[in-house]
Amino acid sequence: MSATQSDTSGLAAGPALDASFFAAPFRHPVGSPIRELFPYLSRPGMISFAGGMPDPALFDGDGLQRAQEKAWKNKSACLQYGPTDGLPMLRAALASVMRARGVQCDESGIMVTSGSQQGLDLLLRVMVEPGDVILVEEPAYPATLQAIRLAQARVVSLAVDDDGLDIDALSARLAQWDRTLPEPKALYTVPTFSNPTGLTMSRARRIALLELAVKHRLLLIEDDPYSELRFSGDAVPSLLALSEEVPGSRDWIVHFSSLSKIVAPGMRIGWMLAPTEIMRRCSIARQTVDLCGPGWPQAVATAYLEDDACAAHLPRIIAAYRAKCDALASGLQAALGEQLTFSTPQGGMFLWGRVASGVDAAEVLKAAIEQGVMFVPGSAFYSDKADRSTVRLSFAMPSVEQIGEGVKRLALAVSQMA
Ligand SMILES: Cc1ncc(COP(=O)(O)O)c(C=O)c1O
């Protein structure tokens, strides 16, 4: 029965719940701008460059089935409540993944989370008070912007260029911090194959950023779901791995990673590494969120990693994403030329571009949907002052053939803007 209907007891029902009933961050909440595009995806024949989802054709069904059979031999681990920080055997397997990425650690320094998104949520819970300032490279991953807003912190955006975060600008800003704002508490970055730009922060800038973190006592939140998906160029170590080179900097890094983009997002396996005092508090915060993560996918992930199936699977998905990225970049160049400028990413899932200035990408999207192709207008990735001519195209989901057709449709939509 709705709150406005009267009931048979004769008591007048109260008014419908209005915004004031809810906690401040949820009085007028705004959902994810990308998820709002989902209804169009089901249109017959639609080609989508919109989502950031992995290609389901690339899931390692056989490898995961083998892992599942092995995991099931330990039914108790699959079915029982488990430790809040994750199954010890999975933490050990993830520690060895991190050591292979150049990070010194053991399982005691790893907390398993329900996707890396949960790690960010826990961190914000234990760290942020209303009004706190969090620095964010922009354009940025919308779910991070949303999480920071819901934590009632202020986002202060930082400029990026083709080499990632503009460290000189950041350094100058920190040196002459706007005294009307609280000192920034943390800085969020996706330094490798960023979502949305696909770009990577150079090694030199990473070192400079670590030095700034120590100097200004600024917590660096490194979000790293994509770095294994490199298809060209030389690998750049994570901030966490490079912290060995900058004394004291490891104390200022929280690092998130995930199996979502390299194995399967449906497993919801992410993990975090952070200074002990942060980890301890995140673990306590998690006790009230879900007590512990589901044991079953953790046990499957353990078996999968222990059998080196992930390492064997990676070259296959890297080759596939490389082919897709090449198809998109060369197709856009041929079909749109100067009408769309972009840098070709060396890995990840995204290509960031800009249509002619003055053209609103949201209008291009409307025309594109009519042509049967979708993308995400760049404005979704800004906290304020969006560059409305920008677009994010994900090459992960469509096949190479669909990418070719999608580019043709996109070119038709862009030509209608002239
Ligand atoms: C930059 C970034 N961080 C975090 C996530 C969330 O990943 P997970 O599935 O591990 O929660 C995504 C997913 O698209 C992402 O692009």
The ligand as an SDF file (V2000), in Angstrom:
LIG
                    3D

 16 16  0  0  0  0  0  0  0  0999 V2000
   38.9600    2.8260  -13.1140 C   0  0  0  0  0  0  0  0  0  0  0  0
   38.0620    1.7800  -12.5690 C   0  0  0  0  0  0  0  0  0  0  0  0
   38.1010    1.5040  -11.2680 N   0  0  0  0  0  0  0  0  0  0  0  0
   37.3090    0.5650  -10.7290 C   0  0  0  0  0  0  0  0  0  0  0  0
   36.4100   -0.1460  -11.5050 C   0  0  0  0  0  0  0  0  0  0  0  0
   35.5180   -1.1510  -10.8360 C   0  0  0  0  0  0  0  0  0  0  0  0
   36.0910   -2.3850  -10.9080 O   0  0  0  0  0  0  0  0  0  0  0  0
   35.5850   -3.6370  -10.0610 P   0  0  0  0  0  0  0  0  0  0  0  0
   34.7720   -4.4590  -10.9910 O   0  0  0  0  0  0  0  0  0  0  0  0
   36.8280   -4.3080   -9.6270 O   0  0  0  0  0  0  0  0  0  0  0  0
   34.7910   -3.1230   -8.9150 O   0  0  0  0  0  0  0  0  0  0  0  0
   36.3140    0.1140  -12.8720 C   0  0  0  0  0  0  0  0  0  0  0  0
   35.3260   -0.5890  -13.6990 C   0  0  0  0  0  0  0  0  0  0  0  0
   35.0020   -0.2250  -14.8030 O   0  0  0  0  0  0  0  0  0  0  0  0
   37.1770    1.1050  -13.4190 C   0  0  0  0  0  0  0  0  0  0  0  0
   37.1560    1.4010  -14.7190 O   0  0  0  0  0  0  0  0  0  0  0  0
  1  2  1  0
  2  3  1  0
  2 15  2  0
  3  4  2  0
  4  5  1  0
  5  6  1  0
  5 12  2  0
  6  7  1  0
  7  8  1  0
  8  9  2  0
  8 10  1  0
  8 11  1  0
 12 13  1  0
 12 15  1  0
 13 14  2  0
 15 16  1  0
M  END
$$$$
